[in-house]
């Protein structure tokens, strides 16, 4: 079962990622109070200028290892 909720984004935080097209993913994750952003593209997210301590960027295989 999947549950989701629409979240209105009314601001633009630019973490200044290497790939500009990835910035909106961080904005959505922060606005939705996400704990994890799961992606195969870890490398592009390691260069964020803005840091969000409550958000972890992990690979799909890493999230399945979490308790």
ZISUL-V768582 format. One record per pair of residues at least 6 apart in sequence whose C-alpha atoms are under 7 Angstrom apart, sorted by the first residue. I is the first residue (numbers start at 0). J is the second residue. If there is no record, write none. Layout:
i=I j=J
i=I j=J
This chain:
i=6 j=30
i=6 j=31
i=8 j=30
i=11 j=26
i=12 j=26
i=13 j=22
i=14 j=22
i=14 j=47
i=14 j=48
i=14 j=49
i=15 j=22
i=15 j=47
i=15 j=48
i=16 j=22
i=16 j=43
i=16 j=44
i=16 j=46
i=16 j=47
i=17 j=43
i=17 j=46
i=18 j=43
i=28 j=36
i=33 j=54
i=34 j=53
i=34 j=54
i=34 j=55
i=35 j=54
i=35 j=55
i=35 j=56
i=35 j=57
i=36 j=55
i=36 j=56
i=36 j=57
i=37 j=56
i=37 j=57
i=37 j=58
i=37 j=59
i=38 j=57
i=38 j=58
i=38 j=59
i=39 j=58
i=39 j=59
i=41 j=56
i=41 j=57
i=41 j=58
